[in-house]
Amino acid sequence: MWRSPEPRFDVASAICQGGRDYQEDAIVTDFPFGADSGVVVLADGMGGHAAGDVASKIVVTEVFSELKFQSAYFSDFETEIPQYLTAAAVNANDVMRDHVTQHPDTRGMGATLVSIVIVENRMFWMSIGDSPLYHFRNGQLRQLNDDHSLAPQIDFMVQSGLLDPAVGKNHPDRNCLTSVILGDRVAKSDCPKTPFKLDVGDIIVVSSDGLQYLDDAQIQRILHKYRRKKAAEIAGYLLEAIEALADPDQDNCTFCVIKLNHNKPVIRAVRPKPAGHVDAPTPSTTRVVDIAAGIAATPSAPDTGREIKPTSHGTTGTHDATDAVDGTTPPAKFATRGS
């Protein structure tokens, strides 16, 4: 029986609103089957602030679009990936500033960021804020990125005996951020220049801090128990554990689970088109023609098997051309693709 080949990356995302009135997390993943690289971008809008949902969407949209535009260069210019990640975060911050300037009522909105790029088995990341990036290997879970909140300082006070553990765990300042994207100066960012090497079987979890309503030991147990399951199943079990808490204060929870299935050599890597390169025209080249100039002006026009009839507007086509948004006749242009 034929079986599809196993992808290098097994990826699944999950999102839930928790006990909040609105969803202020945003996430996008891009791991094309057959590609040697992939991208995840996650943002957590600042809860309780104006337009936190807008802030997270701005961050995710701007960062992902920049990384997608550069994705063809990941393999050949791998050492420059941290620069791509940094530039994308700077651009998102600039767009946030412009939005707040144009909409003063949204002043104070902001979002955290975790963006990762994986090339084969090498992972780069940029993070701003307290959204965690977890790595699981051989039964052990650890957070790779820095936590830009007061939580590390509070935990240090607990470890030093200056604060009771119960007080530290429920401290009202734990979620106070020390760095965030809000269109102003970004105080701290975490973007290592050296990639983190993944082993086959490793699990990566990119998450908003809503997943941390589960403690690290619980997350570790779930990942260990279901480590041989598909990423989608692991994501489902994490969501079940969150729902089982039934915490009325549960924050928005969004995360992506990534498993490295294999690290075989790349057969056909993506390569960027050289600057200034122009493809030679072929019968399958996509082009735009002017109907008014006549079908004869289109070389190698495909035979679709449909009769081409005059429309009610005197043009030639297979449908009525009055489908513009304003009800007027759109320009007599259309794209045609050769067979």
Secondary structure as a PSIPRED ss2 file (coil, helix, strand):
# PSIPRED VFORMAT (PSIPRED V4.0)

   1 M C   1.000  0.000  0.000
   2 W C   1.000  0.000  0.000
   3 R C   1.000  0.000  0.000
   4 S C   1.000  0.000  0.000
   5 P C   1.000  0.000  0.000
   6 E C   1.000  0.000  0.000
   7 P C   1.000  0.000  0.000
   8 R C   1.000  0.000  0.000
   9 F E   0.000  0.000  1.000
  10 D E   0.000  0.000  1.000
  11 V E   0.000  0.000  1.000
  12 A E   0.000  0.000  1.000
  13 S E   0.000  0.000  1.000
  14 A E   0.000  0.000  1.000
  15 I E   0.000  0.000  1.000
  16 C E   0.000  0.000  1.000
  17 Q C   1.000  0.000  0.000
  18 G C   1.000  0.000  0.000
  19 G C   1.000  0.000  0.000
  20 R C   1.000  0.000  0.000
  21 D C   1.000  0.000  0.000
  22 Y C   1.000  0.000  0.000
  23 Q C   1.000  0.000  0.000
  24 E C   1.000  0.000  0.000
  25 D E   0.000  0.000  1.000
  26 A E   0.000  0.000  1.000
  27 I E   0.000  0.000  1.000
  28 V E   0.000  0.000  1.000
  29 T E   0.000  0.000  1.000
  30 D E   0.000  0.000  1.000
  31 F C   1.000  0.000  0.000
  32 P C   1.000  0.000  0.000
  33 F C   1.000  0.000  0.000
  34 G C   1.000  0.000  0.000
  35 A C   1.000  0.000  0.000
  36 D C   1.000  0.000  0.000
  37 S E   0.000  0.000  1.000
  38 G E   0.000  0.000  1.000
  39 V E   0.000  0.000  1.000
  40 V E   0.000  0.000  1.000
  41 V E   0.000  0.000  1.000
  42 L E   0.000  0.000  1.000
  43 A E   0.000  0.000  1.000
  44 D E   0.000  0.000  1.000
  45 G E   0.000  0.000  1.000
  46 M C   1.000  0.000  0.000
  47 G C   1.000  0.000  0.000
  48 G C   1.000  0.000  0.000
  49 H C   1.000  0.000  0.000
  50 A C   1.000  0.000  0.000
  51 A C   1.000  0.000  0.000
  52 G H   0.000  1.000  0.000
  53 D H   0.000  1.000  0.000
  54 V H   0.000  1.000  0.000
  55 A H   0.000  1.000  0.000
  56 S H   0.000  1.000  0.000
  57 K H   0.000  1.000  0.000
  58 I H   0.000  1.000  0.000
  59 V H   0.000  1.000  0.000
  60 V H   0.000  1.000  0.000
  61 T H   0.000  1.000  0.000
  62 E H   0.000  1.000  0.000
  63 V H   0.000  1.000  0.000
  64 F H   0.000  1.000  0.000
  65 S H   0.000  1.000  0.000
  66 E H   0.000  1.000  0.000
  67 L H   0.000  1.000  0.000
  68 K H   0.000  1.000  0.000
  69 F H   0.000  1.000  0.000
  70 Q H   0.000  1.000  0.000
  71 S H   0.000  1.000  0.000
  72 A H   0.000  1.000  0.000
  73 Y H   0.000  1.000  0.000
  74 F C   1.000  0.000  0.000
  75 S C   1.000  0.000  0.000
  76 D C   1.000  0.000  0.000
  77 F C   1.000  0.000  0.000
  78 E H   0.000  1.000  0.000
  79 T H   0.000  1.000  0.000
  80 E H   0.000  1.000  0.000
  81 I H   0.000  1.000  0.000
  82 P H   0.000  1.000  0.000
  83 Q H   0.000  1.000  0.000
  84 Y H   0.000  1.000  0.000
  85 L H   0.000  1.000  0.000
  86 T H   0.000  1.000  0.000
  87 A H   0.000  1.000  0.000
  88 A H   0.000  1.000  0.000
  89 A H   0.000  1.000  0.000
  90 V H   0.000  1.000  0.000
  91 N H   0.000  1.000  0.000
  92 A H   0.000  1.000  0.000
  93 N H   0.000  1.000  0.000
  94 D H   0.000  1.000  0.000
  95 V H   0.000  1.000  0.000
  96 M H   0.000  1.000  0.000
  97 R H   0.000  1.000  0.000
  98 D H   0.000  1.000  0.000
  99 H H   0.000  1.000  0.000
 100 V H   0.000  1.000  0.000
 101 T H   0.000  1.000  0.000
 102 Q H   0.000  1.000  0.000
 103 H C   1.000  0.000  0.000
 104 P H   0.000  1.000  0.000
 105 D H   0.000  1.000  0.000
 106 T H   0.000  1.000  0.000
 107 R C   1.000  0.000  0.000
 108 G C   1.000  0.000  0.000
 109 M C   1.000  0.000  0.000
 110 G C   1.000  0.000  0.000
 111 A E   0.000  0.000  1.000
 112 T C   1.000  0.000  0.000
 113 L E   0.000  0.000  1.000
 114 V E   0.000  0.000  1.000
 115 S E   0.000  0.000  1.000
 116 I E   0.000  0.000  1.000
 117 V E   0.000  0.000  1.000
 118 I E   0.000  0.000  1.000
 119 V E   0.000  0.000  1.000
 120 E C   1.000  0.000  0.000
 121 N C   1.000  0.000  0.000
 122 R E   0.000  0.000  1.000
 123 M E   0.000  0.000  1.000
 124 F E   0.000  0.000  1.000
 125 W E   0.000  0.000  1.000
 126 M E   0.000  0.000  1.000
 127 S E   0.000  0.000  1.000
 128 I E   0.000  0.000  1.000
 129 G C   1.000  0.000  0.000
 130 D C   1.000  0.000  0.000
 131 S C   1.000  0.000  0.000
 132 P C   1.000  0.000  0.000
 133 L E   0.000  0.000  1.000
 134 Y E   0.000  0.000  1.000
 135 H E   0.000  0.000  1.000
 136 F E   0.000  0.000  1.000
 137 R E   0.000  0.000  1.000
 138 N C   1.000  0.000  0.000
 139 G C   1.000  0.000  0.000
 140 Q E   0.000  0.000  1.000
 141 L E   0.000  0.000  1.000
 142 R E   0.000  0.000  1.000
 143 Q E   0.000  0.000  1.000
 144 L C   1.000  0.000  0.000
 145 N C   1.000  0.000  0.000
 146 D C   1.000  0.000  0.000
 147 D C   1.000  0.000  0.000
 148 H C   1.000  0.000  0.000
 149 S E   0.000  0.000  1.000
 150 L C   1.000  0.000  0.000
 151 A H   0.000  1.000  0.000
 152 P H   0.000  1.000  0.000
 153 Q H   0.000  1.000  0.000
 154 I H   0.000  1.000  0.000
 155 D H   0.000  1.000  0.000
 156 F H   0.000  1.000  0.000
 157 M H   0.000  1.000  0.000
 158 V H   0.000  1.000  0.000
 159 Q H   0.000  1.000  0.000
 160 S C   1.000  0.000  0.000
 161 G C   1.000  0.000  0.000
 162 L C   1.000  0.000  0.000
 163 L C   1.000  0.000  0.000
 164 D C   1.000  0.000  0.000
 165 P H   0.000  1.000  0.000
 166 A H   0.000  1.000  0.000
 167 V H   0.000  1.000  0.000
 168 G H   0.000  1.000  0.000
 169 K H   0.000  1.000  0.000
 170 N C   1.000  0.000  0.000
 171 H C   1.000  0.000  0.000
 172 P C   1.000  0.000  0.000
 173 D C   1.000  0.000  0.000
 174 R C   1.000  0.000  0.000
 175 N C   1.000  0.000  0.000
 176 C C   1.000  0.000  0.000
 177 L E   0.000  0.000  1.000
 178 T C   1.000  0.000  0.000
 179 S C   1.000  0.000  0.000
 180 V C   1.000  0.000  0.000
 181 I E   0.000  0.000  1.000
 182 L C   1.000  0.000  0.000
 183 G C   1.000  0.000  0.000
 184 D C   1.000  0.000  0.000
 185 R C   1.000  0.000  0.000
 186 V C   1.000  0.000  0.000
 187 A C   1.000  0.000  0.000
 188 K C   1.000  0.000  0.000
 189 S C   1.000  0.000  0.000
 190 D E   0.000  0.000  1.000
 191 C C   1.000  0.000  0.000
 192 P C   1.000  0.000  0.000
 193 K C   1.000  0.000  0.000
 194 T C   1.000  0.000  0.000
 195 P C   1.000  0.000  0.000
 196 F E   0.000  0.000  1.000
 197 K E   0.000  0.000  1.000
 198 L C   1.000  0.000  0.000
 199 D C   1.000  0.000  0.000
 200 V C   1.000  0.000  0.000
 201 G C   1.000  0.000  0.000
 202 D C   1.000  0.000  0.000
 203 I E   0.000  0.000  1.000
 204 I E   0.000  0.000  1.000
 205 V E   0.000  0.000  1.000
 206 V E   0.000  0.000  1.000
 207 S E   0.000  0.000  1.000
 208 S C   1.000  0.000  0.000
 209 D H   0.000  1.000  0.000
 210 G H   0.000  1.000  0.000
 211 L H   0.000  1.000  0.000
 212 Q H   0.000  1.000  0.000
 213 Y H   0.000  1.000  0.000
 214 L C   1.000  0.000  0.000
 215 D C   1.000  0.000  0.000
 216 D H   0.000  1.000  0.000
 217 A H   0.000  1.000  0.000
 218 Q H   0.000  1.000  0.000
 219 I H   0.000  1.000  0.000
 220 Q H   0.000  1.000  0.000
 221 R H   0.000  1.000  0.000
 222 I H   0.000  1.000  0.000
 223 L H   0.000  1.000  0.000
 224 H H   0.000  1.000  0.000
 225 K H   0.000  1.000  0.000
 226 Y C   1.000  0.000  0.000
 227 R C   1.000  0.000  0.000
 228 R C   1.000  0.000  0.000
 229 K C   1.000  0.000  0.000
 230 K C   1.000  0.000  0.000
 231 A H   0.000  1.000  0.000
 232 A H   0.000  1.000  0.000
 233 E H   0.000  1.000  0.000
 234 I H   0.000  1.000  0.000
 235 A H   0.000  1.000  0.000
 236 G H   0.000  1.000  0.000
 237 Y H   0.000  1.000  0.000
 238 L H   0.000  1.000  0.000
 239 L H   0.000  1.000  0.000
 240 E H   0.000  1.000  0.000
 241 A H   0.000  1.000  0.000
 242 I H   0.000  1.000  0.000
 243 E H   0.000  1.000  0.000
 244 A H   0.000  1.000  0.000
 245 L H   0.000  1.000  0.000
 246 A C   1.000  0.000  0.000
 247 D C   1.000  0.000  0.000
 248 P C   1.000  0.000  0.000
 249 D C   1.000  0.000  0.000
 250 Q C   1.000  0.000  0.000
 251 D C   1.000  0.000  0.000
 252 N C   1.000  0.000  0.000
 253 C E   0.000  0.000  1.000
 254 T E   0.000  0.000  1.000
 255 F E   0.000  0.000  1.000
 256 C E   0.000  0.000  1.000
 257 V E   0.000  0.000  1.000
 258 I E   0.000  0.000  1.000
 259 K E   0.000  0.000  1.000
 260 L E   0.000  0.000  1.000
 261 N C   1.000  0.000  0.000
 262 H C   1.000  0.000  0.000
 263 N C   1.000  0.000  0.000
 264 K C   1.000  0.000  0.000
 265 P C   1.000  0.000  0.000
 266 V C   1.000  0.000  0.000
 267 I C   1.000  0.000  0.000
 268 R C   1.000  0.000  0.000
 269 A C   1.000  0.000  0.000
 270 V C   1.000  0.000  0.000
 271 R C   1.000  0.000  0.000
 272 P C   1.000  0.000  0.000
 273 K C   1.000  0.000  0.000
 274 P C   1.000  0.000  0.000
 275 A C   1.000  0.000  0.000
 276 G C   1.000  0.000  0.000
 277 H C   1.000  0.000  0.000
 278 V C   1.000  0.000  0.000
 279 D C   1.000  0.000  0.000
 280 A C   1.000  0.000  0.000
 281 P C   1.000  0.000  0.000
 282 T C   1.000  0.000  0.000
 283 P C   1.000  0.000  0.000
 284 S C   1.000  0.000  0.000
 285 T C   1.000  0.000  0.000
 286 T C   1.000  0.000  0.000
 287 R E   0.000  0.000  1.000
 288 V E   0.000  0.000  1.000
 289 V E   0.000  0.000  1.000
 290 D E   0.000  0.000  1.000
 291 I H   0.000  1.000  0.000
 292 A H   0.000  1.000  0.000
 293 A H   0.000  1.000  0.000
 294 G C   1.000  0.000  0.000
 295 I H   0.000  1.000  0.000
 296 A H   0.000  1.000  0.000
 297 A H   0.000  1.000  0.000
 298 T C   1.000  0.000  0.000
 299 P C   1.000  0.000  0.000
 300 S C   1.000  0.000  0.000
 301 A C   1.000  0.000  0.000
 302 P C   1.000  0.000  0.000
 303 D C   1.000  0.000  0.000
 304 T C   1.000  0.000  0.000
 305 G C   1.000  0.000  0.000
 306 R C   1.000  0.000  0.000
 307 E C   1.000  0.000  0.000
 308 I C   1.000  0.000  0.000
 309 K E   0.000  0.000  1.000
 310 P E   0.000  0.000  1.000
 311 T C   1.000  0.000  0.000
 312 S C   1.000  0.000  0.000
 313 H C   1.000  0.000  0.000
 314 G C   1.000  0.000  0.000
 315 T C   1.000  0.000  0.000
 316 T E   0.000  0.000  1.000
 317 G E   0.000  0.000  1.000
 318 T C   1.000  0.000  0.000
 319 H C   1.000  0.000  0.000
 320 D C   1.000  0.000  0.000
 321 A C   1.000  0.000  0.000
 322 T C   1.000  0.000  0.000
 323 D C   1.000  0.000  0.000
 324 A C   1.000  0.000  0.000
 325 V C   1.000  0.000  0.000
 326 D C   1.000  0.000  0.000
 327 G C   1.000  0.000  0.000
 328 T C   1.000  0.000  0.000
 329 T C   1.000  0.000  0.000
 330 P C   1.000  0.000  0.000
 331 P C   1.000  0.000  0.000
 332 A C   1.000  0.000  0.000
 333 K E   0.000  0.000  1.000
 334 F E   0.000  0.000  1.000
 335 A E   0.000  0.000  1.000
 336 T E   0.000  0.000  1.000
 337 R C   1.000  0.000  0.000
 338 G C   1.000  0.000  0.000
 339 S C   1.000  0.000  0.000
